[in-house]
Amino acid sequence: MAEEREETELNTATTERQEPSARAATGESAAAVVELVGVTKTYPGEEESAVADVDLRIREGEFFSILGSSGSGKTTTLRMIAGFEQPTIGRVFLDGNDATDVPPYRRDVSTVFQNYALFPHMKVQANVAYPLKMSGVPRREIGPRVKEALERVSMAEYAKRLPHQLSGGQRQRVALARALIRGPRLLLLDEPLGALDLKLREEMLFVLKRLQREVGITFIYVTHDQGEALAMSDLMAVMNKGRIEQLATPAEIYAKPATSFVAGFIGKTNLLSCRHVEGNRAEAGSVPLILAEDPKQSQFTLSVRPESILIGTDCHSLPNRFVAEVSEVLFLGHEREVLAKIGDQRLMVRSQDLTVGPGDTIEFGWDPKEAVIVEATGG
């Protein structure tokens, strides 16, 4: 797993950056579809960069997600890959070739937008056929290819409808068919499910995964929704304030977040500001803690996922075991989230069968191995 990350992520601490052509002799970049080298984007009149010193390498056939909150730089990064924006500093390589100054229409890239960008006056089949007509594909070839593309997204029966006669999910399927009909090397998806309701979003997740598997090309998916990124990605980059804070598989990012921002943005977690006492002992405020190992730092942040906290008799043998007072309870249908107070700390725990209310006491704890020391970063 670590070797895969090293192959995918460039070392941002390296001061001398090699271009892809310099690495070609070793074959290191042979399968890189996209490579960003020292990319920074600063808009005119802005002091802060929208994207700052990003190095990124995305391999052929990956479903790669760029995840972040509003203003994190994720969409700007995607637009530089597409060619809609140019970096202020740095280079963009596609298939090992410098594409930094190549206009969008000359890149072998298709983009799907949140608002679908369908032509409202054209029927579905005409919308999907449009890229082929613009590319000069012979008319006799266009019909069969449009039919095949619509069948792939289960929209063949709607070929003669106008976009306003379709639901949001159906319009998104048409947009996907149009984006894929040319057989691009790379498909970029900018918040493609943002305009859909929850049920349709969940349905489209399966559609996207199936399509990516069938066509086999690289998908780069930009979203603020951590659930979407976790569900679909082979690899994902979490961005914050224009920088990549962590690049890894979804499982790695969830289980071992590198920073406090990543830990809090990917799922829910308890973040405890801690002081090292000695050895593997620390304190979070007035609460004594046992760690899995010596933290090597006098001050640090500890992340403990709610699902890692055991309640009642399950916690009796754990080194970190506490009796806490319940502050609030949220009923979520399949489970309850309980906010409990230990000394001057408040922690969230989860239970499917615990019935308590404010003022009650509960006993809970966690194994030191379930807590992760993270770098403290801002939100």
Secondary structure, DSSP 8 states (H G I E B T S, - for coil): -HHHHHHHS--TT-SS---HHHHGGGTTTTTEEEEEEEEEE--TT-SS-SEEEEEEEEETT-EEEEE--TTSSHHHHHHHHHTSS--SEEEEEETTEE-TT--GGGSSEEEE-TT----TTS-HHHHHHHHHHHTT--HHHHHHHHHHHHHHTT-GGGTTS-GGGS-HHHHHHHHHHHHHTT--SEEEEESTTTTS-HHHHHHHHHHHHHHHHHH--EEEEEES-HHHHHHH-SEEEEEETTEEEEEE-HHHHHHS-SBHHHHHHSS--EEEEEEEEETTEEEETTEEEE-SS--SSSEEEEEE-GGG-EEGGGGTT-SEEEEEEEEEEEE-SS-EEEEEEETTEEEEEEESS----TT-EEEEEE-GGGEEEEB----
